[in-house]
Amino acid sequence: MKYLHHIAGILCGFALMITLLITSVEAVCYWTPGYYEKEYIKYQVLDDVHMEMDDLLEVTEEMMAYLRGEREDLHIPTVVDGEPREFFNEREIAHMEDVRGLFLAALQIRRICLVLMVVCVALLLAARADVGRILPQMICIGTGIFFAILAVLTGVIASDFSKYFVIFHHIFFRNDLWILDPTTDLLINIVPEPFFMDTAARIGLTYGISVVLVFVVCLLLTRKAAKKTGEN
């Protein structure tokens, strides 16, 4: 029974880490005011797409709403080079359908992880385990294992971002529509590779801070429980 308690606690820790990771992505993409504007200025995107900042930010907002499932399509009218047109062409729209699928799948995975955490805690309570001692301890262990794996993976990807960027697309995309042409596809101009690298770094920082906070809190709770056990 003791081993089952530990397994439930570690599973809870893994589910928590995945939840925090997906939430970190969401936080950077949706909850960071001014982020896209700063990136567009940094990489002179306005010169590449020949648009006004307000128009580009409006397109970005509608695009992110689409990825989150809050908009049905990507037929977004705007003004490019002084001429009214739709921002996305058919190739870009087809590509973004796959991107939307990834976003929505991530949100579904987070829901599953939240349910898993509730189930794990319920099992521990039903088994009359010492939740205050076991859960923080196992979350610390689960966090350490998960973060170590993620750190190694991040290091590998950072060694050749372009290479693993291509591999990622081959794994998760159904076709080669993600290989965009800068002469015809505006999407590649508003999200150049350095933008992805900046975003990945920002997500990593956000996630790292949240994980460290969880680890410290669980470590303090573990020490408190150990001290209480020792006194008894």
C-alpha positions in Angstrom: 0.0 0.0 0.0 2.9 2.3 0.8 4.2 2.0 -2.8 0.7 2.8 -4.2 0.7 6.0 -2.1 4.1 7.0 -3.5 3.0 6.2 -7.1 -0.2 8.3 -6.7 1.9 11.2 -5.3 4.5 11.0 -8.1 1.7 10.9 -10.7 0.2 13.9 -9.1 3.5 15.7 -9.4 3.9 14.8 -13.0 0.4 16.0 -13.8 1.1 19.2 -12.0 4.3 19.8 -14.0 2.5 19.2 -17.3 -0.3 21.6 -16.1 2.2 24.3 -15.3 4.0 23.8 -18.6 0.8 24.2 -20.6 -0.3 27.2 -18.5 3.1 28.8 -19.0 2.7 28.6 -22.8 -0.8 30.1 -22.4 0.5 32.8 -20.1 3.1 33.9 -22.6 0.8 33.7 -25.6 -2.3 35.2 -24.1 -1.6 36.9 -20.8 1.4 39.1 -21.6 0.3 42.6 -22.6 2.5 44.3 -25.2 4.6 41.2 -25.9 3.7 40.9 -29.6 4.1 44.6 -30.2 7.6 44.5 -28.6 8.6 41.5 -30.8 7.2 43.2 -33.9 9.3 46.3 -33.2 12.4 44.3 -32.3 12.3 42.4 -35.6 11.0 45.2 -37.8 8.0 43.1 -38.8 6.0 46.2 -39.9 8.5 46.8 -42.7 8.3 43.2 -43.9 4.5 43.0 -44.0 3.8 46.7 -44.9 1.2 47.2 -42.2 0.3 49.6 -39.5 0.9 48.4 -35.9 -2.8 48.7 -34.9 -3.8 46.6 -37.9 -1.2 43.9 -37.3 -2.1 43.7 -33.6 -5.7 43.3 -34.5 -4.8 40.4 -36.8 -2.7 38.9 -34.1 -5.5 39.1 -31.6 -7.9 37.4 -34.0 -5.4 34.7 -34.8 -4.8 33.9 -31.2 -8.6 33.7 -30.6 -8.8 31.2 -33.5 -6.1 29.1 -32.0 -7.9 29.0 -28.7 -11.2 28.0 -30.4 -12.9 31.3 -29.8 -13.1 32.1 -33.5 -14.3 29.7 -36.3 -12.0 30.7 -39.2 -9.0 32.8 -40.2 -10.7 34.9 -42.8 -9.5 38.2 -41.4 -9.8 41.4 -43.5 -7.1 44.0 -43.0 -5.0 46.6 -44.9 -1.6 45.6 -46.3 0.5 48.1 -48.2 -2.4 50.5 -48.3 -4.7 47.9 -49.9 -7.6 46.1 -48.3 -7.2 42.3 -48.4 -7.5 39.2 -46.2 -4.3 38.7 -44.2 -4.1 34.9 -44.5 -4.1 33.0 -47.8 -5.5 29.5 -48.3 -2.1 27.8 -47.6 -1.6 29.6 -44.4 -5.2 28.9 -43.3 -4.7 25.2 -44.0 -1.4 25.2 -42.0 -3.0 27.0 -39.1 -5.7 24.4 -38.8 -2.9 22.0 -37.6 -1.6 24.6 -35.2 -5.1 25.1 -33.8 -5.3 21.4 -33.3 -2.1 21.4 -31.2 -3.3 24.3 -29.1 -6.7 22.7 -28.4 -5.1 19.3 -27.7 -2.8 21.0 -25.1 -5.8 22.5 -23.3 -7.5 19.1 -23.3 -4.3 17.5 -21.9 -4.3 20.1 -19.1 -7.9 19.2 -18.2 -7.0 15.5 -18.1 -4.0 16.4 -15.8 -6.2 18.4 -13.5 -8.6 15.4 -13.2 -5.7 13.1 -12.6 -4.5 15.3 -9.8 -7.9 15.2 -8.1 -8.1 11.5 -8.5 -4.7 10.9 -7.0 -5.5 13.1 -4.0 -8.9 11.4 -3.6 -7.2 7.9 -3.6 -4.7 9.0 -1.0 -7.5 10.4 1.2 -9.6 7.2 0.7 -6.6 5.1 1.7 -6.2 7.3 4.8 -2.6 8.1 3.8 -0.8 10.9 5.5 -1.5 13.3 2.6 0.2 16.3 4.3 3.5 14.3 4.4 3.4 12.0 1.4 2.0 14.4 -1.2 4.5 17.2 -0.9 7.4 14.7 -0.7 6.3 12.8 -3.8 5.6 16.0 -5.7 9.2 17.1 -4.9 10.4 13.8 -6.3 8.1 13.9 -9.3 9.1 17.5 -10.0 12.8 16.7 -9.8 12.5 13.8 -12.3 10.2 15.7 -14.7 12.4 18.8 -14.6 15.6 16.8 -15.1 14.1 15.2 -18.2 12.8 18.5 -19.5 16.2 20.2 -18.9 18.0 17.6 -20.9 15.4 17.9 -23.7 15.7 21.7 -23.7 19.5 21.5 -23.8 19.3 19.2 -26.8 16.8 21.5 -28.7 18.9 24.6 -27.9 22.0 23.0 -29.4 20.4 23.3 -32.9 17.0 25.0 -32.7 16.4 25.0 -36.5 17.0 21.3 -36.7 14.6 20.3 -34.0 12.1 22.9 -35.1 11.9 21.0 -38.4 11.7 17.6 -36.6 8.9 18.9 -34.4 6.9 19.9 -37.5 7.5 16.5 -39.2 6.1 14.8 -36.1 3.1 16.9 -35.4 2.0 18.2 -38.8 0.2 16.2 -41.5 1.8 17.9 -44.5 4.5 20.4 -45.6 2.2 23.5 -45.5 4.3 24.8 -42.6 7.1 25.5 -45.0 6.0 29.0 -45.9 7.2 31.3 -48.7 8.1 34.8 -47.4 7.2 36.3 -50.8 3.6 35.1 -50.7 2.9 34.2 -47.1 2.6 37.0 -44.5 2.5 34.6 -41.6 6.2 33.8 -41.8 7.0 37.4 -41.6 5.1 38.1 -38.4 6.5 35.0 -36.7 10.2 34.6 -37.9 12.4 32.0 -36.2 13.9 34.5 -33.7 10.4 35.2 -32.5 9.9 31.5 -31.8 13.2 31.4 -29.9 12.3 34.5 -27.8 8.9 32.9 -27.1 10.4 29.6 -26.1 12.9 31.3 -23.8 10.1 33.3 -22.2 8.0 30.2 -21.7 11.0 28.4 -20.2 11.6 31.3 -17.8 7.9 31.4 -16.7 7.8 27.6 -16.3 11.1 27.5 -14.4 9.9 30.1 -11.9 6.6 28.3 -11.3 8.3 25.0 -10.9 10.9 26.4 -8.4 8.1 27.9 -6.4 6.2 24.6 -6.2 9.3 22.7 -5.4 10.3 25.1 -2.6 6.7 25.1 -1.1 6.6 21.3 -1.2 10.1 21.0 0.3 9.2 23.3 3.2 6.0 21.2 3.8 8.0 18.0 3.7 10.5 19.3 6.2 7.7 20.6 8.4 6.0 17.1 8.3 9.3 15.4 9.0 10.0 17.7 12.0 6.5 17.1 13.3 7.0 13.3 13.0 10.3 13.5 14.8 8.8 15.4 17.7 6.1 12.8 18.0 
